[in-house]
Amino acid sequence: MFGTWYTDLVDVYRLQETVSGGLTKQARTQVGRGIPCRVYSSQIGNLVQDRGAAQVRRAEKMACPVGTDIRAGDELLITRGGALGRGTSPVRYIASQPQQFFDPVGGALTGLEHMEVGLQADNVNGGT
């Protein structure tokens, strides 16, 4: 069932440490590209203006295949409609702790086996 339900694509970035010249640095490194998913259960807040900057808060959920390598704190760039060939601009989110939903017979009967990830977007727009 979920195989055809995934209409979006996600690229996954994770903080990884590198050592250069005796200094340890952290940088986001891409660990996944073009993974089928679907964003749903959108809770998009209103634009709030506060002392020179406007802010929008979004809390949404994403479903993807069980076993997808996504961890809490990963940066996710999601292209809505990407799996359908509709190229929209990616939206940046931070992942919460993923939750696996297993089918009791290995996904063979219902096809409902999937993983859910809470998404948080808190973007500041401009500033003066």
Short mmCIF file of the C-alpha atoms (twelve columns), coordinates in Angstrom:
data_MODEL
# 
_entry.id   MODEL 
# 
loop_
_atom_site.group_PDB 
_atom_site.id 
_atom_site.type_symbol 
_atom_site.label_atom_id 
_atom_site.label_alt_id 
_atom_site.label_comp_id 
_atom_site.label_asym_id 
_atom_site.label_seq_id 
_atom_site.Cartn_x 
_atom_site.Cartn_y 
_atom_site.Cartn_z 
_atom_site.pdbx_PDB_model_num 
ATOM 1   C CA . MET A 1   0.000  0.000   0.000   1 
ATOM 2   C CA . PHE A 2   2.694  2.538   1.013   1 
ATOM 3   C CA . GLY A 3   4.863  1.862   -2.050  1 
ATOM 4   C CA . THR A 4   2.635  3.997   -4.270  1 
ATOM 5   C CA . TRP A 5   1.760  6.381   -1.434  1 
ATOM 6   C CA . TYR A 6   5.271  7.872   -1.298  1 
ATOM 7   C CA . THR A 7   4.970  10.992  -3.455  1 
ATOM 8   C CA . ASP A 8   7.904  12.972  -2.029  1 
ATOM 9   C CA . LEU A 9   11.694 12.517  -1.929  1 
ATOM 10  C CA . VAL A 10  14.073 13.203  0.972   1 
ATOM 11  C CA . ASP A 11  17.812 13.855  1.104   1 
ATOM 12  C CA . VAL A 12  19.356 13.126  4.521   1 
ATOM 13  C CA . TYR A 13  22.311 14.992  6.062   1 
ATOM 14  C CA . ARG A 14  24.019 14.044  9.338   1 
ATOM 15  C CA . LEU A 15  26.618 15.788  11.498  1 
ATOM 16  C CA . GLN A 16  29.896 13.910  11.286  1 
ATOM 17  C CA . GLU A 17  33.249 14.670  12.857  1 
ATOM 18  C CA . THR A 18  36.415 15.106  10.830  1 
ATOM 19  C CA . VAL A 19  39.924 15.796  12.057  1 
ATOM 20  C CA . SER A 20  41.994 18.309  10.103  1 
ATOM 21  C CA . GLY A 21  45.296 19.750  11.275  1 
ATOM 22  C CA . GLY A 22  44.731 18.409  14.783  1 
ATOM 23  C CA . LEU A 23  41.308 20.099  15.049  1 
ATOM 24  C CA . THR A 24  38.066 18.197  15.240  1 
ATOM 25  C CA . LYS A 25  35.300 19.762  13.145  1 
ATOM 26  C CA . GLN A 26  31.680 18.862  12.633  1 
ATOM 27  C CA . ALA A 27  30.035 19.154  9.246   1 
ATOM 28  C CA . ARG A 28  26.771 17.934  7.788   1 
ATOM 29  C CA . THR A 29  27.426 15.120  5.324   1 
ATOM 30  C CA . GLN A 30  24.881 13.645  2.958   1 
ATOM 31  C CA . VAL A 31  24.035 10.080  4.000   1 
ATOM 32  C CA . GLY A 32  20.907 9.521   1.882   1 
ATOM 33  C CA . ARG A 33  19.595 10.827  -1.425  1 
ATOM 34  C CA . GLY A 34  16.235 10.598  -3.196  1 
ATOM 35  C CA . ILE A 35  14.570 8.372   -0.593  1 
ATOM 36  C CA . PRO A 36  10.826 7.924   -1.242  1 
ATOM 37  C CA . CYS A 37  8.637  9.400   1.502   1 
ATOM 38  C CA . ARG A 38  5.422  11.298  2.135   1 
ATOM 39  C CA . VAL A 39  4.880  14.359  4.310   1 
ATOM 40  C CA . TYR A 40  1.478  14.414  6.010   1 
ATOM 41  C CA . SER A 41  -0.241 15.738  9.125   1 
ATOM 42  C CA . SER A 42  0.866  19.323  8.518   1 
ATOM 43  C CA . GLN A 43  0.631  21.899  11.289  1 
ATOM 44  C CA . ILE A 44  1.871  25.095  9.744   1 
ATOM 45  C CA . GLY A 45  1.928  28.120  12.018  1 
ATOM 46  C CA . ASN A 46  1.270  31.684  11.020  1 
ATOM 47  C CA . LEU A 47  4.022  34.130  10.173  1 
ATOM 48  C CA . VAL A 48  5.090  35.834  13.410  1 
ATOM 49  C CA . GLN A 49  7.045  39.092  13.335  1 
ATOM 50  C CA . ASP A 50  9.282  39.832  16.295  1 
ATOM 51  C CA . ARG A 51  11.897 42.605  16.506  1 
ATOM 52  C CA . GLY A 52  13.184 42.725  12.962  1 
ATOM 53  C CA . ALA A 53  12.683 39.125  11.850  1 
ATOM 54  C CA . ALA A 54  9.710  37.101  10.715  1 
ATOM 55  C CA . GLN A 55  9.430  33.490  11.795  1 
ATOM 56  C CA . VAL A 56  7.377  30.508  10.645  1 
ATOM 57  C CA . ARG A 57  7.105  27.308  12.680  1 
ATOM 58  C CA . ARG A 58  6.031  24.046  11.118  1 
ATOM 59  C CA . ALA A 59  5.490  20.641  12.708  1 
ATOM 60  C CA . GLU A 60  4.744  17.819  10.297  1 
ATOM 61  C CA . LYS A 61  5.145  14.061  9.999   1 
ATOM 62  C CA . MET A 62  6.812  11.997  7.299   1 
ATOM 63  C CA . ALA A 63  6.345  8.328   6.421   1 
ATOM 64  C CA . CYS A 64  9.064  6.317   4.663   1 
ATOM 65  C CA . PRO A 65  10.109 2.657   4.287   1 
ATOM 66  C CA . VAL A 66  11.040 0.707   7.433   1 
ATOM 67  C CA . GLY A 67  14.793 0.655   7.933   1 
ATOM 68  C CA . THR A 68  15.480 3.994   6.231   1 
ATOM 69  C CA . ASP A 69  18.665 5.459   7.750   1 
ATOM 70  C CA . ILE A 70  17.239 8.535   9.476   1 
ATOM 71  C CA . ARG A 71  18.188 9.494   13.040  1 
ATOM 72  C CA . ALA A 72  17.012 12.165  15.458  1 
ATOM 73  C CA . GLY A 73  18.772 15.449  14.659  1 
ATOM 74  C CA . ASP A 74  19.356 14.682  10.978  1 
ATOM 75  C CA . GLU A 75  18.751 17.524  8.546   1 
ATOM 76  C CA . LEU A 76  16.177 16.528  5.928   1 
ATOM 77  C CA . LEU A 77  15.618 18.311  2.618   1 
ATOM 78  C CA . ILE A 78  12.232 17.169  1.339   1 
ATOM 79  C CA . THR A 79  11.039 17.753  -2.213  1 
ATOM 80  C CA . ARG A 80  7.249  17.607  -2.231  1 
ATOM 81  C CA . GLY A 81  5.990  15.743  -5.295  1 
ATOM 82  C CA . GLY A 82  9.556  14.717  -6.185  1 
ATOM 83  C CA . ALA A 83  8.635  11.045  -6.680  1 
ATOM 84  C CA . LEU A 84  5.968  12.175  -9.158  1 
ATOM 85  C CA . GLY A 85  8.434  14.190  -11.208 1 
ATOM 86  C CA . ARG A 86  7.201  17.515  -9.895  1 
ATOM 87  C CA . GLY A 87  10.244 19.550  -8.986  1 
ATOM 88  C CA . THR A 88  9.433  21.904  -6.142  1 
ATOM 89  C CA . SER A 89  12.053 23.608  -4.010  1 
ATOM 90  C CA . PRO A 90  13.182 21.396  -1.102  1 
ATOM 91  C CA . VAL A 91  11.962 22.291  2.380   1 
ATOM 92  C CA . ARG A 92  14.446 21.969  5.270   1 
ATOM 93  C CA . TYR A 93  13.448 20.057  8.410   1 
ATOM 94  C CA . ILE A 94  15.139 18.525  11.445  1 
ATOM 95  C CA . ALA A 95  14.137 14.928  12.237  1 
ATOM 96  C CA . SER A 96  12.809 13.739  15.574  1 
ATOM 97  C CA . GLN A 97  13.296 10.163  16.806  1 
ATOM 98  C CA . PRO A 98  11.931 7.808   14.104  1 
ATOM 99  C CA . GLN A 99  9.326  5.205   15.014  1 
ATOM 100 C CA . GLN A 100 9.049  1.889   13.163  1 
ATOM 101 C CA . PHE A 101 5.639  0.342   12.487  1 
ATOM 102 C CA . PHE A 102 6.015  -3.341  11.623  1 
ATOM 103 C CA . ASP A 103 3.425  -5.586  10.022  1 
ATOM 104 C CA . PRO A 104 2.944  -8.687  12.211  1 
ATOM 105 C CA . VAL A 105 3.604  -10.961 9.221   1 
ATOM 106 C CA . GLY A 106 6.593  -9.130  7.751   1 
ATOM 107 C CA . GLY A 107 4.651  -6.659  5.618   1 
ATOM 108 C CA . ALA A 108 3.312  -9.413  3.365   1 
ATOM 109 C CA . LEU A 109 -0.403 -9.071  4.070   1 
ATOM 110 C CA . THR A 110 -1.378 -5.483  4.740   1 
ATOM 111 C CA . GLY A 111 1.486  -3.541  3.173   1 
ATOM 112 C CA . LEU A 112 1.189  -1.038  6.014   1 
ATOM 113 C CA . GLU A 113 4.733  -1.490  7.332   1 
ATOM 114 C CA . HIS A 114 6.431  1.920   7.466   1 
ATOM 115 C CA . MET A 115 8.497  4.315   9.555   1 
ATOM 116 C CA . GLU A 116 7.271  7.678   10.844  1 
ATOM 117 C CA . VAL A 117 9.479  10.680  11.545  1 
ATOM 118 C CA . GLY A 118 8.358  13.875  13.244  1 
ATOM 119 C CA . LEU A 119 9.595  16.939  11.380  1 
ATOM 120 C CA . GLN A 120 10.385 20.338  12.828  1 
ATOM 121 C CA . ALA A 121 10.956 23.453  10.773  1 
ATOM 122 C CA . ASP A 122 11.621 26.747  12.505  1 
ATOM 123 C CA . ASN A 123 12.801 29.202  9.889   1 
ATOM 124 C CA . VAL A 124 13.674 32.833  10.398  1 
ATOM 125 C CA . ASN A 125 12.893 34.907  7.326   1 
ATOM 126 C CA . GLY A 126 14.988 38.005  6.748   1 
ATOM 127 C CA . GLY A 127 15.868 40.550  9.357   1 
ATOM 128 C CA . THR A 128 16.608 44.215  9.768   1 
# 
